[in-house]
Amino acid sequence: MLTTGKSAPPKEPTYDRILATASAQILKKGIRDTSLADIAKSIKISKGTLYYHFRSKDSLIEEIARKNFEEAAERIVLGLRDLKAKKGSDIVGVTLTALTSEPQNAKLLHFIWLEILTGNRKLGFKIIKIFQQTKDTITTALLPFCKTKEDAQLLSGMIIALAEGINLGDMLGTNELEASEVVKFLKV
């Protein structure tokens, strides 16, 4: 069967190496000082190969964000699915731990938010859409533990905000407590 149009590039080891290398370089140098040419050179591929997988730096950053958001949401869904108790502190604990257990991912996402806040509106619209999908996934995972969908949405928003504060505090070195210790003090 003959097809027309360009198909999506296959996800393969090169694709994963590009994501891993780009993530590492962003963590080291920030988004603005990370170039596609440096990424390609670092993993010994041509810029053409990199462009085969990602049409622009923004599309690469978008995929890094998507991957990190999806991984966090998956940790939450699995953690809540396996949760036996239905105590509020356990629910918050599982969700908060899933959002704060990967400090490198949190730092990457903060670099991406900073890029958006400093003017990359086009990327911002795409990342906000991905973030909202992740928040919806978290809300759906919390729904069995809440009385209403609105309660699940509020709880999701509060936990995400708390996790972002914890992650930012960890990066700045201002937190006096670990996320697991914060959960002990919650009265849900």
DATA-V540926 format. One record per residue. N is the residue number from 1. BURIAL is b if it has 9 or more other ideal C-beta (glycine too) atoms within 8 Angstrom, else e. Layout:
N BURIAL
N BURIAL
//
This chain:
1 e
2 e
3 e
4 e
5 e
6 e
7 e
8 e
9 e
10 e
11 e
12 e
13 e
14 b
15 b
16 b
17 b
18 b
19 b
20 e
21 b
22 b
23 b
24 e
25 b
26 b
27 b
28 e
29 e
30 e
31 b
32 e
33 e
34 b
35 e
36 b
37 e
38 b
39 b
40 b
41 e
42 e
43 b
44 e
45 b
46 e
47 e
48 e
49 b
50 b
51 b
52 e
53 b
54 b
55 e
56 e
57 b
58 b
59 b
60 b
61 b
62 b
63 b
64 b
65 b
66 b
67 b
68 b
69 b
70 b
71 b
72 b
73 b
74 e
75 b
76 b
77 b
78 e
79 b
80 b
81 e
82 e
83 b
84 e
85 e
86 e
87 e
88 b
89 b
90 b
91 b
92 b
93 b
94 b
95 b
96 b
97 b
98 b
99 b
100 b
101 e
102 b
103 b
104 e
105 b
106 b
107 b
108 b
109 b
110 b
111 b
112 b
113 b
114 b
115 b
116 b
117 e
118 e
119 e
120 b
121 e
122 e
123 b
124 b
125 e
126 b
127 b
128 b
129 e
130 b
131 b
132 e
133 b
134 b
135 b
136 e
137 b
138 b
139 b
140 e
141 b
142 b
143 b
144 e
145 b
146 b
147 e
148 e
149 e
150 e
151 b
152 b
153 b
154 e
155 b
156 b
157 b
158 e
159 b
160 b
161 e
162 b
163 b
164 e
165 e
166 b
167 b
168 b
169 b
170 b
171 b
172 e
173 e
174 e
175 e
176 e
177 e
178 e
179 b
180 e
181 e
182 b
183 b
184 e
185 e
186 b
187 e
188 e
//
